[in-house]
Amino acid sequence: MNQWMELADRVLEGQGVSNEEALSILECPDDDVLLLMHATFQIRKRFYGKKVKLNMIMNAKSGLCPENCGYCSQSSISTAPIDSYRMVNKDTILEGAKRAHDLNIGTYCIVASGRGPSNREVDQVVEAVKEIKDSYGLKVCACLGLLKPEQAQRLKQAGVDRYNHNINTSASNHENITTSHTYDDRVNTVEMVKESGMSPCSGVIIGMKETKQDVVDMANSLKVLDADSIPVNFLHAIDGTPLEGVKELNPIYCLKVLALFRFINPTKEIRISGGREVNLRSLQPFGLYAANSIFVGDYLTTAGQAESEDHKMLLDLGFEIESVEEMKASLAVKN
């Protein structure tokens, strides 16, 4: 038995992963990556079988953000040529929900740029979510920035199932990425989400000049936060942002990162998110031996892979798309 299978067996017995073991995953020799992914799949299969959750983003408000996040084309310091607009109307959000429903997407993610939502913007989301629940029964995730407690409660009462607020990077690397809010601001929002009763979703962006130890720290921080869903983004450096031209990643390393997150957070939804097409490239299918969830369609300001290609990839792997009905059933059990 190879070392990765031994480690996977210990994880499945409920043991944790030491810092040394975590770093060894990221430093796995490239020639051994298939052995690593095979072991990772044993953990993924135990908790999720061969099911894959599909997620789709609605970019409900774009640009116009006062924050200075170095990776983001929507920030105040970005010169990237993007579409900027205020919160779209309810009908536009509902049109996106219908498309998600028609494509058998399990989770519909309403995303808005900015430091945090105004009460009026929360009103708009609340109104739309109520109709989405009545018309389509989709699982709804909102991502609106830093929240106030009363705003979190309103979203929960309207039917928002999950709230996303990424930690993005490690605590030690945070000030290298943004100074307009703190790492603790992000953690506090995730804790507030948990207190409201919404499911916490928090993830990372890999490839922002962090160290391997930073990556291990991110995975462990999300374990401590007890995030139900962990989106793993891989930096798609955008011209006009401070991280323009940064290309630190290769497909093999991205697979090691996904394996690390599965080993440290064995029971959690691990989602391959932004940048998978340009960083995993032809190795995208292998990522699903660690992850059990993907975004389909476009992201916020970058294009994704065509939905038909994602469906072909899942079919070729012999994986199954989790149906909306299965998603509702699992959600009912958790609630």
FENKA-V914093 format. One record per backbone hydrogen bond with DSSP energy under -1.0 kcal/mol. NH is the residue of the N-H (numbers start at 1). CO is the residue of the C=O. Records with the same first field share a line. If there is no record, write none. Layout:
NH=CO  CO
This chain:
6=2
7=3
8=4
9=5
10=6
11=7
12=8
13=9
14=11
15=10
22=18
23=19
24=20
25=21
26=22
27=23
28=25
32=29
33=30
36=32
37=33
38=34
39=35
40=36
41=37
44=40
45=41
46=42
47=43
48=44
49=45
51=48
52=320
53=292
55=294
56=107
58=109
60=58  111
62=85
65=74
70=177
72=69
75=72
76=67
78=75
79=240
82=80
85=62
88=60
93=89
94=90
95=91
96=92
97=93
98=94
99=95
100=96
101=97
102=98
103=99
104=101
105=100
107=54
108=139
109=56
110=141
111=58
112=143
113=61
122=118
123=119
124=120
125=121
126=122
127=123
128=124
129=125
130=126
131=127
132=128
133=129
134=130
135=131
136=132
137=132
139=106
141=108
142=162
143=110
146=115
152=148
153=149
154=150
155=151
156=152
157=153
158=154
159=156
160=155
161=140
162=140
163=199
164=142
165=201
167=203
168=203
169=167
174=170
176=173
177=174
178=174
186=182
187=183
188=184
189=185
190=186
191=187
192=188
193=189
194=190
195=191
196=192
198=193
199=161
201=163
202=229
204=231
205=168
206=233
215=211
216=212
217=213
218=214
219=215
220=216
221=217
222=218
223=219
224=220
225=221
227=222
228=200
229=200
230=269
232=271
233=204
234=274
235=206
241=238
243=70
244=241
246=243
254=250
255=251
256=252
257=253
258=254
259=255
260=256
261=257
262=258
263=259
264=260
265=261
268=265
269=228
271=230
272=293
273=232
276=273
279=275
280=276
281=276
283=280
284=281
287=284
288=285
289=286
290=287
291=287
292=270
293=270
294=53
295=272
296=55
299=302
310=306
311=307
312=308
313=309
314=310
315=311
316=312
317=313
319=314
320=50
322=52
327=323
328=324
329=325
330=326
331=327
332=328
333=329
334=330
335=331
